[in-house]
């Protein structure tokens, strides 16, 4: 038997019996863990142990009984703006469902850092910037899962979708489109797409502007300020959302419930 403490982010809380709850939380070293929270509705601890809250979680583990219970929680971050925004609540819920479904992609430390950073940023942003923040989080997480397509150049002719140096804070991008081929998990420029397929309409693809593809590339390769400062049109944001939503669900290998129940909000 022992008392331990862990830096934790609360992921989900589910009822167990009349007054107890099963709590899933994310830690840096061990990934996703579960513990029992005892106490009725009037319990102060029960109000503290809520999804999205992060801080120091105190546990009492009984190794002989293979059980764990929460004894205290020092909340450091509450993310209070989530209560005022349906979009923020859904975006945070989506990120958490993705992480839980994929079991941190086998990288608990990176996931802990990435998810906490996203939730903290989402708390500070307005809903408009929160949408692009969600795109960036999902795209980076797709990279963590090891299935992120190469966004630097056309898969066929190898010409880049940008000109200039991505490490500088000044991006230049070519005009035109890029088409993502689901079968090849890669982007194809318009010229190669037209030249390569006799019946292009028969192939499954997702169309983005080359600027949107450069945005994804900047998200992967550059300092966060570079992609944050890129201006995208409403159509480009909508197309990017549809693209990363499709890609993350494919990477998870199952239906992401938050995506389908949050249609019109996300």
Buried (B, 14 or more C-beta within 10 A) or exposed (E): EEEEEBBBBBBBBEEEEEBBBBBBBBBBEEBBBEBBBBBEEEBEBBEBBBBBBBBEBBBBBEEEEEEBBBBBBEBEBBBEBBEEBEBBBBBBBBBBBBBBBBEBBEBBEBBBEBBBBBBEBBBEBEBEEBBBBBBBBBBBBBBBBEEBBEBBBBBBEEEBBBEEEBEEEEBEBBEEBBBBBBEEBBBBBBEBBEEBBEEEEEBEBBBBBBBBBBBBBBBBEBEEEBBBEBEBEEEBBEBBBEBBBBBBBEBBEEEBEBBEEBEEEB
